[in-house]
Amino acid sequence: MLRTYSGHRALPPQAREGLLECIARLIEGRYGGRVTKRYLTELRVSRTVPALR
């Protein structure tokens, strides 16, 4: 997933791979190999009211 973020994609390949390796080590060492990322989706619906004449 991290490879899809534009900031990471814009990095030179060597820098990007170094970053991803560091993050992988952190996730393995501190979080047991798993990180959960949650998303919130919100839907708002409205109606237009016809103008009075």
MODELLER restraints for C-alpha pairs under 7 A, 6 or more apart:
rsr = mdl.restraints
at = mdl.atoms
rsr.add(forms.Gaussian(group=physical.xy_distance, feature=features.Distance(at['CA:3:A'], at['CA:9:A']), mean=6.19, stdev=0.5))
rsr.add(forms.Gaussian(group=physical.xy_distance, feature=features.Distance(at['CA:8:A'], at['CA:16:A']), mean=6.17, stdev=0.5))
rsr.add(forms.Gaussian(group=physical.xy_distance, feature=features.Distance(at['CA:27:A'], at['CA:33:A']), mean=5.21, stdev=0.5))
rsr.add(forms.Gaussian(group=physical.xy_distance, feature=features.Distance(at['CA:27:A'], at['CA:34:A']), mean=6.40, stdev=0.5))
rsr.add(forms.Gaussian(group=physical.xy_distance, feature=features.Distance(at['CA:27:A'], at['CA:35:A']), mean=6.98, stdev=0.5))
